[in-house]
Amino acid sequence: MTWKQGQLGDYDPGLLELAYDAKRFVLYMRSIIEMAPLQVYYSGLLFTPQSSLIRGGYLKNIPWVTMEPKVADVWSSLIQTLEGHTDDIKSAVFSPDGRLVASASSDKTVRLWDTSTGKQCGVLQGHTKEIASAVFSPNGKLIASASWDKTVRLWDTSTGKQCGVLEGHTSAIDSVVFFSPAGKLVASASWDKTVRLWDTSTGKPCGILEGHTEKVNSAVFSPDGKLIVSASRDCTVRLWDTSTGKQCGVLKGHTNTVNSAVFSRDGKLVASASWDGTVRLWDTSTGKQCGILNHYHCVTSAVFSPDGKLIVSASWDRTVRLWNTSTGIECRVLEGHTDTVKLAVFSRDGKLVVSASEDCTVRLWDTSTGKQCEVWKGHTNDVNSAAFSPDEKLVASASKDKTHRLWDTSTGKQDGVWEGHLGRVVSVVFSPDGKLIVSVSWDKTVRLWDTLTGKQCGVLEGHTDWVESAVFSPDGTLVASASRDKTVRLWDTSTGMQCGVLKRHTHWVNSAVFSPDGKLVASASHDDTVRLWDTSTGKQCGVLKGHTTDVNSVVFSPDGKLVASASGDKTVTLWDTSTGKHCGVLEGHTLDVFSAVFSPDGKLVASASRDYTVRLWDTSTGKQCGVLTGHTRDVTLAVFSLDGKLVASASYDNTVRLWDTTKKKIIEIIETDGTIKAMKFSNDGTHLQTSRGILELRSSLFSATNRELAHRLTHSLYVTDQWITCNMKKLLWLPVDYRSSCLAVNDTANLLTIGTASGRVIFISIDFTALPAAYL
């Protein structure tokens, strides 16, 4: 390389490409480099895009990984994921110079991040309750944070020290804003029905704006600082004179909560967004309404374009809409989000819009064409906010998944692995022979995957709303899927063709199960009923009525003669499948029952409830014969061992408990990382196969009857939030984009199938004979 007069002269393009690739690698893998550096050679290289020069140059054969996860072809627009918060992130904002990002969280902290390196460079602690928002002052020297602890706090960005506590509100504060350009005033909006003004130099209040009769959701200054507009749950927008604190306008017309209100750049108009499904335009000089822009559902936000000619609005109807401010006519509908859009904002030149949604994505749109020019997937929970950096090269997004992400607006590269689901994967299940996986998603599809190759072998399309669950028939030839579209659908696994639409439910269907012989399907619904269907004809052959609220789950007895349904009405009901009549109502739980299961001989039922208990029932008499107590939160499910002598229960208290059904005593408590959503005993009784992996049962392993099995069980695959573990030892780190929203594990093939919130389904197979001895 040679340099001429400070400029790059002759250079090697390959070397420049390598430097770029290395930078992306270091930024993407920063957290694991700091936490466990040797994982760079395993996880770091495995999950780096296929075309990465770093991957190509350094990834060697990892002897214990026999099936590698399929990853992106190229680097996406995601530059970095900033992890550190321990609860939902409510907002994220760039500093005026773009060098910092401040994120506000329910974990009671504001965190500062360096946008060039992703390094956390400050944790601002002092609030005693969750922080709703944080903003920089115009010169970037201060941060103001608004909290549910009823205070606004000021922080010095250079030192991270608190330099003011603004006290006076008598209830939670949702938003705070500086007046630009001086930054000497701060306005805060509170649940105490007031907006308060504060002098940032003294920390003293200089005005209380009273008049709203309900919670104030937001308040912003006009461009010249002479007015404030506030939006409230009382269905009004109000204008205030900042010099006197007097109300100078009550803008009435909305028929429900007003979420936000903003000024146009010239201050002549106000746009307000409401739960009544409208955006309304108001003339600030007269207070008169001069336009109504209609969505089909609650409007979460509305903002003006920089030139004031357009408004962009975001809504629960899953759309972003562009409107002409002079005519009120809709000029673009930006469709693509699959859930509520929380907000949408313009870039500084007005050519782009960025939107944040509860579908876990941030999307970039071209305002001239209305086309979606980038979908940024990766968040695993609702995206609460998104904002452009001052130079518009970056977008920062904040999410309930406790992460903050930075996205590059210029690359727009497509990630080559988005051929799977387009929404969160909520369930993955192995077929009886282990050769197929069925996955269901919020994208309204069911997909089939070949476990040998990891390739998608069928897209089962037809549902018109979220799919809640899917299950294979006992012989594996059929899949039944239950959906919020009020139907159960049957699919042929060999062809992927739909072979039955089971329609009669009047509300969404929570679950569907096959009878042991595969001739019937039972479905449980929010319409308070269980319905029986003939799988050969698709005809309804029974409506089981009796529950007084939602039926959460349904299960057949081992001989198929009974069905047990668990309901929010605190009961389990037994039904005769041949007559459809109920033959027992099992009463005793004090809160909702989530699930019920028969013992292998059909003589007992175990039910799991929100009342923290598992209860045992005699199916012949309907009498309660045991109450298993000990969990400290809702119990989601219970399962019997194959001999019926043990029950395992899983709870939101992040434990699995093992019980002796004869003595009604607890035998073992296993702490888990997260809640187990599915579980069954292994055939030999030595471990549990769960929705997060394999759990060894120590008490079973070392009992007299199973002592010989102890040396044969050499591994216990399990997935925590960030790690694949072997025998509870960290084996392979999972980057954020590859962390599981659901999981299935085949313990005989040592195959993990991970469904992610971004829509990916990935397969990883482990050869335990090649693992270092320390893991065994």
Secondary structure, 3 states (H helix, E strand, C coil): CCEECCEECCCCHHHHHHHHHHHHHHHHCHHHHHHCHHHHHCHHHHCCCCCCHHHHHHCCCCCCEEECCCCCCCCCCEEEEEECCCCCEEEEEECCCCCEEEEEECCCEEEEEECCCCCEEEEEECCCCCEEEEEECCCCCEEEEEECCCEEEEEECCCCCEEEEEECCCCCEEEEEECCCCCCEEEEEECCCEEEEEECCCCCEEEEEECCCCCEEEEEECCCCCEEEEEECCCEEEEEECCCCCEEEEEECCCCCEEEEEECCCCCEEEEEECCCEEEEEECCCCCEEEEEECCCCEEEEEECCCCCEEEEEECCCEEEEEECCCCCEEEEEECCCCCEEEEEECCCCCEEEEEECCCEEEEEECCCCCEEEEEECCCCCEEEEEECCCCCEEEEEECCCEEEEEECCCCCCCCCCCCCCCCEEEEEECCCCCEEEEEECCCCEEEEECCCCCEEEEECCCCCCEEEEEECCCCCEEEEEECCCEEEEEECCCCCEEEEEECCCCCEEEEEECCCCCEEEEEECCCEEEEEECCCCCEEEEEECCCCCEEEEEECCCCCEEEEEECCCEEEEEECCCCCEEEEEECCCCCEEEEEECCCCCEEEEEECCCCEEEEECCCCCEEEEECCCCCCEEEEEECCCCCEEEEEECCCEEEEEECCCCEEEEEEECCCCCCCEEECCCCCEEEECCEEEECHHHHCCHHHHHHCCCCCCCEEECCCEEEECCEEEEECCHHHCEEEEEEECCCCEEEEEECCCCEEEEEECHHHCCHHHC
